[in-house]
Amino acid sequence: MMAKQIKFTVGNATQGYKTVEVVIRGGKVSYEILRNGLLDVDKKKSSAVEVDEAWLKEFDALNVFDWQESYSAEVLDGMQWELTIKDGKKIYRGGGSNAYPENFERFLDWLDVLIPELEFVNRRQLERVTLNYFEERLTLDRRQKSLTLDKKFSVHTYRLVDEEKIFDTAQNLFDGIEVQDADIDYPARASFELVRHDKSVETFSTPYNENFLPGLTNFIEELKGIASDLTAEIFSPPPAEVVSAQGKYIFCKVQFKGSYKHYTYQTDDETLAVGDVVDVPVGKFNDVNQARIVEIGYFDEYEAPFPIDRIKKIIGKHIATDFEDY
């Protein structure tokens, strides 16, 4: 009985590479993890197990043998991948750098079913973002590579040429978001719906203001680069207040080294600035760790995004220089 043999590598120099070998023989499949991350660790060899017929048919539906031998985009760094498949006398050898076949993510999902611990696709990856504001709705769809703007009397759809860039911006904005959806007497509320790769759906609403959603302006600027007829009212959020902290509470979004999520802390230090590395308490036991400030906002008590008596405070600037390459 002939067997399908698959060897697949994906990754980059920063995050490391994942390499697996898969053997499909009849209705059974086995795999071996050769590499997982920056080091040759977590190696694993599975025994042959029976698999669902639908899973086998999903691979055939990918038509991998029709893929090109090479995919490349003029982007520095990013992800590289290599794939070799042998099915009897048929052989596919191909790969790419920051470019992929149209159904490449379906292939990754197919592998994730077999080897979920490797998580070839981030399960928290944003697949669709919907913004509702007054009588208009904007939808970003990663799978469809589209931006759709539903206006009161018309619908406009735009093709996303570089969807990764705008979804990276969206990911930075919405990942780890901590929005207090309190009944605040503040004008112009917007509602958001986030659909992630694991099919989970998150909804929240917030005043349409940079103070309440730091990073919103950068996100909107990315959108304006795609569509020229986005209305100024929706896509010009009020800027964050840049005023003296006197009488206001200072909240800082920080990012830990090696993480893309943002976490909120409070401080009384008016000298802190975006880019500063600070010491912060982390976890149940308040272990001291370092993080870089990425956003700063000034709030009156009634509009503070978190209860003042429950938010952790920044300890102070980090003195050592070991974060210079952060």
VENTABEL-V233818 format. One record per backbone hydrogen bond with DSSP energy under -1.0 kcal/mol. NH is the residue of the N-H (numbers start at 1). CO is the residue of the C=O. If there is no record, write none. Layout:
nh:NH co:CO
nh:NH co:CO
This chain:
nh:4 co:24
nh:5 co:86
nh:6 co:22
nh:7 co:84
nh:8 co:20
nh:9 co:82
nh:10 co:18
nh:11 co:80
nh:12 co:16
nh:16 co:12
nh:17 co:37
nh:18 co:10
nh:19 co:35
nh:20 co:8
nh:21 co:32
nh:22 co:6
nh:23 co:30
nh:24 co:4
nh:25 co:28
nh:28 co:25
nh:29 co:49
nh:30 co:23
nh:32 co:21
nh:33 co:44
nh:34 co:19
nh:35 co:19
nh:37 co:17
nh:41 co:39
nh:44 co:33
nh:46 co:31
nh:49 co:29
nh:51 co:27
nh:56 co:52
nh:57 co:53
nh:58 co:54
nh:59 co:55
nh:60 co:56
nh:61 co:57
nh:62 co:59
nh:63 co:60
nh:66 co:63
nh:67 co:64
nh:71 co:95
nh:73 co:97
nh:75 co:73
nh:80 co:11
nh:81 co:96
nh:82 co:9
nh:83 co:94
nh:84 co:7
nh:85 co:92
nh:86 co:5
nh:87 co:90
nh:90 co:87
nh:92 co:85
nh:94 co:83
nh:95 co:69
nh:96 co:81
nh:97 co:71
nh:98 co:79
nh:104 co:101
nh:107 co:103
nh:108 co:104
nh:109 co:105
nh:110 co:106
nh:111 co:107
nh:112 co:108
nh:113 co:109
nh:115 co:111
nh:118 co:115
nh:125 co:122
nh:127 co:195
nh:128 co:195
nh:129 co:140
nh:130 co:193
nh:131 co:138
nh:132 co:191
nh:133 co:136
nh:136 co:133
nh:137 co:150
nh:138 co:131
nh:139 co:148
nh:140 co:129
nh:141 co:146
nh:142 co:127
nh:146 co:141
nh:147 co:158
nh:148 co:139
nh:149 co:156
nh:150 co:137
nh:151 co:154
nh:156 co:149
nh:158 co:147
nh:160 co:145
nh:166 co:162
nh:167 co:163
nh:168 co:164
nh:169 co:165
nh:170 co:166
nh:171 co:167
nh:172 co:168
nh:173 co:169
nh:174 co:170
nh:175 co:171
nh:177 co:174
nh:182 co:180
nh:184 co:182
nh:186 co:184
nh:190 co:206
nh:191 co:132
nh:192 co:204
nh:193 co:130
nh:194 co:202
nh:195 co:128
nh:196 co:200
nh:197 co:125
nh:198 co:123
nh:199 co:196
nh:202 co:194
nh:204 co:192
nh:206 co:190
nh:208 co:188
nh:209 co:207
nh:210 co:238
nh:213 co:209
nh:216 co:213
nh:219 co:215
nh:220 co:216
nh:221 co:217
nh:222 co:218
nh:223 co:219
nh:224 co:220
nh:225 co:221
nh:226 co:223
nh:227 co:223
nh:235 co:231
nh:248 co:245
nh:249 co:299
nh:251 co:297
nh:252 co:265
nh:253 co:295
nh:254 co:263
nh:255 co:292
nh:259 co:256
nh:263 co:254
nh:265 co:252
nh:266 co:312
nh:267 co:250
nh:272 co:269
nh:275 co:293
nh:276 co:273
nh:278 co:291
nh:279 co:316
nh:280 co:289
nh:282 co:287
nh:286 co:283
nh:287 co:282
nh:289 co:280
nh:291 co:278
nh:292 co:255
nh:293 co:276
nh:294 co:253
nh:295 co:253
nh:297 co:251
nh:299 co:249
nh:304 co:301
nh:310 co:307
nh:311 co:307
nh:314 co:266
nh:315 co:279
nh:316 co:279
nh:318 co:277
nh:324 co:321
nh:326 co:323
